[in-house]
Structures are given as structure tokens and as C-alpha cells.
Amino acid sequence: MKKDFKFYFAQFSSKCVYGLIKFVKLFKKSLNGSHYPGKIALKFDKDFLGKIEKPEKIICVTGTNGKTTTANMIIDALEKNGFEVLNNKLGSNIQAGIACALSTGATITGKTKYDIAVFEVDERSSIKVYPYIEPTIILCTNLFRDSMKRNAHPEFILDIINQGLEGNTTTKFVLNADDLISCQIAPENKNKVYFGMDALLTDTTECHNIVNDFANCPKCGSKLRYNYLKYHHIGNAFCPNCDFESPEAKYLGTNFDFNKMKYSMIETLKDGKKQTEYNLITDSVVNIYNQIATTACLKEFGLSDIEIKKAFDDYKLVESRYKEEDYNGLTIKTMLAKGQNAVACSRVFDYIKTDSGNKAVMLNLDDFYDAKTSSENICWLYDTDYELLNDPSIKQICIAGKRRMDHYMRCLIAGIPKEKITVCEYEEEEPALLNFNKIDKVFVLYDVYTIPMAMKVKEGIKEQVDIILEKLEKNHVKISGNNDKDLTSEETKK
Amino acid sequence: MVEEDLKIEVLFPETANLYGDTHNMVYLKQCLPKAEFIETGLADEPYFVENDVNMIYMGSMKESTQERVIEKLSKYRSRIIELIKKNVVFLMTGNAMEVFEKYIETDDGTQIKALNIFDLYAKRTMMNRYHEMQIGEFKEKLDIVGYKASFSMSYGDNSEGYFMKVVRGRGINDECEFEGIRQNNFFGTYYIGPLLVLNPLFTKYLIKLLGIKGKKLAHEETAIEAYELKLNEFSDPKREG
């Protein structure tokens, strides 16, 4: 598309708005206008994305779960290897967010200042983005059920992505071989490579989750069978009655050593297979998938094994999504569990269940905006595997917030004993209700927009630990002084 | 009727299972632990074809599945009509209700013939998602709360046979004040999700309709407390729908 007056005016306006936002932010740091310049650009020229000059190489990362983590990992890896990368990390992942990144990464005349861009793209925005941008690589992490309000079901989202990609012949697709839904992206395009994860000891051959959106063979309708199944429909499948099966992964993660935190990537080459060992940045299966996806994408981009290894050497996942802290013997894990996203929450519940030790869980999953102005649609709770929280190692579940009675009811239906559940109106009340005697770890779960609340709860837990330690110390001194006998352990039991 | 004799058929749970709808039957099972629940897959012949059942349930599904379900059930149309006449309880949630209408019109104007049991038709627009929280008056002193999220609305006159009179929200379409379909004990509604969990009073009504009297629901006190909280919240006009 050719630049015209409309475009120049849009780019000029976008730049002005960007400058203005930067200036106001000097005084008001909390100002949130991450995609506003892009919105302005699109308002003045709806074809702005088509007209602005783009970096030579563009990687787009999409998918229901893991796209932010994966896009961040790719950006960090490229930057660690000396590339300057245009991205929408601090902005939004919809059309306006991408327009904003391209606008700010270009001169006033719309000439790009970058050679490489990595964009996280919201699946629903595909239809408004891909007709204007033909990425060098599109990486799709997976497609699952998401917000029922916006996303309905994965087939609907798949259709939207494919509509956006109609006529695209140049892009290379990096897809998840273990996710047969996202494998159906761009059916006409043959330029695809797949990544996957080898069987783990925890895998099964039957789905034990509520949600399985790819249960039947798309060719003959028979029930699919699995060589190994990790969760929901994620695994290596085959049809017992026809030739349908999961595609072969060019990049297969294998030999996971969670003690040494290492894994190997088997890469299928034209003349054989190559195995490379990498550091494992996480012990959670969903994030291992993100790491494998990142590695596959970077390999396709052209990075060497050494360059990729360098990227994962000391990589830390973003703290706003996961943080672990040891406080006077109690482990506090704060974890993002995207509310209204049944699969994301189920994965977090599974992680908690399989984590070692005795645990308490604080379920603070209310949608921030719905709680303020509306009433959250809670149907998603019934697609979420609360049954995973019904485990002997989980000693207490604290529920707070507007939807507390709905979560309580869901827990009861999942078979969780009433005695294990504590319900209170406000999240801040939870720490005082914790029974510290029974637990080694506390998981504080929160939704995307409730991070400050989760931090408050975490501080509240620490205060409670301090209070207990202070009491114990006092008792210890008193008892020691009176009887010259240490009874602290007795007191602890009480 | 004794609980042990109850037969409840769940149609196509492997695929008609969106939006948490499956928990209608999970909860009913917990309320009626001695009843027999028969799950029929899309590849199998429904149990109701050759046998008597007390209740049939089907939940929300993808649009492509809806077309396969219509094809599947078309063969049994007359048997379904017979069962409705015999006062068998049907509960159809979300777009499962549309399967029993005349046809479904798609974005490009194509009409997908449905079972044509009720004189209504549905219009599907895939780029419009209708979402809202609702209250409906099922009968005197029995309001039903719930959520809708769909790509379609239904049209036609349901004023003589509706599931609920709308108190908050829209009926089967923007202009209609009546939600869903009711004929004898056939209940069809656009409400999605765990309707029976959210509405313990309706669940009690339904169980009574199945011939079981004085039955206490599973987790009844909690369910009623959650229901009352929600009803109050939904009744607040300041809360966006």
C-alpha cells in the first residue's frame, strides 16, 4: 500500500500523541495509554498498518495461553544476542497496539528504524492485523477455550485466525504438534514446522480434565487415542480407525531433568537428528512448552544453538506472573491464574497439586472490572478443574471476593471437604484466617488486574508469620525463665 | 417414582459441553445419586429411541457440532415429539434449544434445516456475540438467574410457550420479552452454564417434576445463599448487564 496524505497525517498525529503521553508520564507515572497513539493513527487512516514501512523480519506470537511469556522470551533472547527489536511488550496486543509500536518505531515519514520486530498478537485481532502484515514467522503456542464472552470456543478463534491469513503464502508457521487445534492454522500453507514435548512420567493416555476440545478424529469422527496426553487435548494423538495422527515435531523437547534443570532438544534435520542440551528455566509443563516454542522459533529465525543457550543461561520468568519467596520457613508463591480462562486456571491448580509439601491456596480470581461495575459470568468455573484442588496435600483453601459463594459452591461440587474451606468477604482478611500449623507453602492466586491486591495479601501473610514468631519467642522466654525448660515445640503444636 | 428408577439421558456430552453446561448433570447426579445417568455419544444411537427415559439433557455446542446434532436427531423427530407429549422432561441449554426449531439462518443467508418441532427459527451472526446476565420469572416467586453468551437469537412467537418472562435482559431476541421455549415438560433456554447449580429452587422444581418429592439438594444451603446473593446483585440496575 502506498503512503498518502492521510497516512502522513495519521503518523504525525500518532507521534504527537505519543510525545504528549511521554510528557504527561513524567508527572503521572500511572498513566495508561499504551495503545492510544496507534488508535489515533488508525482513526485517521484505517489502512495505516498496510502503509507504514515495516521491519524486514517480523515474528508474530499468538495463541490462547503463553503468548506473552513466549514473546517476551523471544525478545529477550534476540536482545541478548545483540539485536535491536521493535516490540509491543509494554503496549497492547490488539491492532492499535501493533500500530502504536510500528508508528513509534518509525520516523515521522513512516520509515522504520528497526530491522526486526516481535509482536504479540491477540487471536481475535488476527483478522485486522495479518491482511496488512505478512510476518516472516507466526508462532502459535496453542488454542484453548478462553473467555466465553469474547472467544466462545477454539473453533471460532481458529476460523478468525484463518480468515486473517487468507491468501498468505510467505509466512513460516511454527506450530505446536501436541495441539491438534492450532495445527489447523493456515491449512493451505505448507511452510510449517512443529514443536512438541516428549512423554513425561506424569502423562496419561486418557483425558482427565473437564475440557477436551479435540476428542474426535476430524477425518472419520472416531474417538482419538493418545500415545501420551499431558492435559486437556495436549498430547500425541492418533486415530484408531484411519491414518490421522499428530504431525511429527521437528523440534522435540526430551530428557527433562528437573534436578539439574536441563533438557534436550532433538532437531530433525534433512540428514538425520541432532540433540542439543539446554537449561530448563522452569519446572511447570506449560512454561516448558513456551520455552520449547521459543527455541523452535529462534532456530527457524536463524539463531545458533550457542546463541539460544546464551539466552536461557540466567533467564527468569517475569515476576508479575510467578514469584516464589521463602519467609522464615514458609514458602509463599504468588501466581497469575488468568480468571475467566478455565484451562489457564486448571494448569495452575495442577501445578499446585503436584508441588511438594503441604499447601494452602488463596483463590482470588475475581475479575477486577466485573467486580466493580457488573457481575462476572461464572460459568467458566465449571470448565475449570477444581477437582485438582481436592488433594490431601492441600490443607486449606481460602476464598474471598465478590464471587466467593460461587467459588465455594464449585469447591463443594468438586468434593473438597467443607472443613478445608475458609470464606471471607475481602481478600485482605485471608492471611489472618490461615492455619499455619498444617502448611509448608501458601499459593496466592490472582487475576491479571489484581496484582496489587495479591501483593497486599502476601504482605499480610508475612505479618501473620511475624506475629506467630513473636508469640513463640515470648512464650519461649517466659517458659524458659520460669521453668528453665524449653517447651517451644509444645507451644508450636498448640 | 423412586429415585432408583429414574433414567436420565445426557446427549452427546463429549461435544455438547461448552460454557460449563456439563455441570448441570454433574450437579443433578450429586442431588440424585441413585438415579441412572446414561451418556450417549454422537456416534451412538440415543437410548430414548428404544427405551423410556424420565429426562433428556443436552448442552451448548460449537456451530459445526450443532449441524451434526441436527442431522443425527432428525431421524428420531417423531419419537422426540412423542416423548414431549408423554411429559418427559427435556432440558436444552444454550444453542441446544435451536436444534428443535425450524431452521438456523447463517451469516450468508443459508438456512440449515432443524428438527422443526417448534415454530421458531434462529439467526446466527458470527461476528456478534450477545452476552448478558439475566433474571427471568419462571413462575410466581421463582426467579431464575443466569447468563447468556451466543452468536444467535431466535425469532417467532413464543408467547404461548416460553420458559421465562424476562425481568432483566432480553428474551429470545432483542424485541422479545419471553425467554426460551416451554411445551409440557420441554424446557429450552439460551441460558448457558450450570443453570441447575445457580438456581436451586428451579432444580427442586425439576426434581419434583421427575416424581421425587421432598428431596434435599446437594450443598443446598450454600447453593441457596449463592443464589440469593446473585439475585440481589442482578436486581441492582446500577450493575451493568
Interface residues (C-beta under 8 A of the other chain):
Chain A: R145 M148 K149 R150 A152 H153 E155 F156 D159 I210 V211 N212 A215 N216 G221 S222 K223 A342 T373 S374 S375 N377 I378 C379 W380 L381 Y382 D383 M405 D406 Y408 M409 L412 I413
Chain B: E14 T15 N17 L18 Y19 G20 D21 T22 H23 V26 Y27 Q30 G41 L42 A43 K62 E63 S64 M126 R129 H131 M133 Y147 A149 F151 I192 G193 P194 V197 A218 H219 T222 A223 E225 A226 L229 K230 E233 F234 R239 E240 G241
